[in-house]
Amino acid sequence: MPKLELITAMITPFKKDDEYSIDYDAAKKIIQHLVKTKSDTILIAGTSGESPTLTHEEEIELLQFTKNTLRELNVHTKIMFGAGSNNTLTAVKMTQEAQKHGADSVLLVCPYYNKPNQTGLFEHFSKIAEATTLPIVLYNVPSRTVVSLNAQTIIKLALKYPNIVGLKEASTNFDLITEIRANLKFNEFKIYSGDDSLTLPMLGIGANGVISVAAHFAGEEMREMMDLYTKYDIEAAQKLHTRLFPLFMALFTQPNPTCAKEAMGIIGLCSNKLRLPLVNLSSAEREELKKILLQTTKVIS
């Protein structure tokens, strides 16, 4: 079985100034940490990176910074860029900017708020695919966008556009994953779990890896769990999944990335600052999160 992929949806660290500007010193530490803990790809300007409150200029600046940092580290870690929008023209523009500034791929969320039908979704992603040569990963997250691509639309897009190469699926719709895998081969179209707690179950029906939040704190363990699965040591993989499960749940007790940002503050990689309308955990919630980090990871002792 080919190696499964660990992609980390990187948080965006902010300074403790009035504007909560991006803290690039902390960003460098986080990038180094993710490389060290086995991330194959770093996703920037995704939901976990607080993209709804980043300006497009900040997103491109962060892309350039990440590219330069990885070059300095002389590693093969790739960059995925969150270029999605509910405005097709904006998504096209940001995808082209991502290509111009050296992203290796883009993640495109389903248009939110507009509630397009399947024909509208097909046309939206078609326009973007026709405007770039970058590999495109579609992103289904109906809990945030309301709408969701169905399996036949995904299959149709992948067959028509060779640069639509994958799907991040952040739901429990395993029938959709099974239908896609029945029509698109493992090495031709990649399916990524968009929820850490669903990674191991999704591997069982043909997923290629995970786009993870928990990998900020348990990257090596996530890598080990997937490696155990590829070696058919399912029992050991299950045990590791079970050990990490409280962390997976704890990171989403509040809107993402509230808990992840708090945990990054606990382990000392950046401040816990969030841009409004997100707000920080209470003291009691923070202590409970710290206890779970201690129980499930090696990042604090």
Stockholm file with secondary structure:
# STOCKHOLM 1.0

chainA/1-301         MPKLELITAMITPFKKDDEYSIDYDAAKKIIQHLVKTKSDTILIAGTSGESPTLTHEEEIELLQFTKNTLRELNVHTKIMFGAGSNNTLTAVKMTQEAQKHGADSVLLVCPYYNKPNQTGLFEHFSKIAEATTLPIVLYNVPSRTVVSLNAQTIIKLALKYPNIVGLKEASTNFDLITEIRANLKFNEFKIYSGDDSLTLPMLGIGANGVISVAAHFAGEEMREMMDLYTKYDIEAAQKLHTRLFPLFMALFTQPNPTCAKEAMGIIGLCSNKLRLPLVNLSSAEREELKKILLQTTKVIS
#=GR chainA/1-301 SS CCCCEEEEECCCCBCSSTTCCBCHHHHHHHHHHHHHTTCSEEEESSGGGTGGGSCHHHHHHHHHHHHHHHHHHTCCCEEEEECCCSSHHHHHHHHHHHHHTTCSEEEEECCCSSCCCHHHHHHHHHHHHHTCCSCEEEEECHHHHSCCCCHHHHHHHHHHCTTEEEEEECSSCHHHHHHHHHHSCTTTSEEEESSGGGHHHHHTTTCCEEEESTHHHHHHHHHHHHHHHHTTCHHHHHHHHHHHHHHHHHTTSSSTTHHHHHHHHHHTSSCCCCCTTCCCCCHHHHHHHHHHHHHHCSSCC
#=GC SS_cons         CCCCEEEEECCCCBCSSTTCCBCHHHHHHHHHHHHHTTCSEEEESSGGGTGGGSCHHHHHHHHHHHHHHHHHHTCCCEEEEECCCSSHHHHHHHHHHHHHTTCSEEEEECCCSSCCCHHHHHHHHHHHHHTCCSCEEEEECHHHHSCCCCHHHHHHHHHHCTTEEEEEECSSCHHHHHHHHHHSCTTTSEEEESSGGGHHHHHTTTCCEEEESTHHHHHHHHHHHHHHHHTTCHHHHHHHHHHHHHHHHHTTSSSTTHHHHHHHHHHTSSCCCCCTTCCCCCHHHHHHHHHHHHHHCSSCC
//
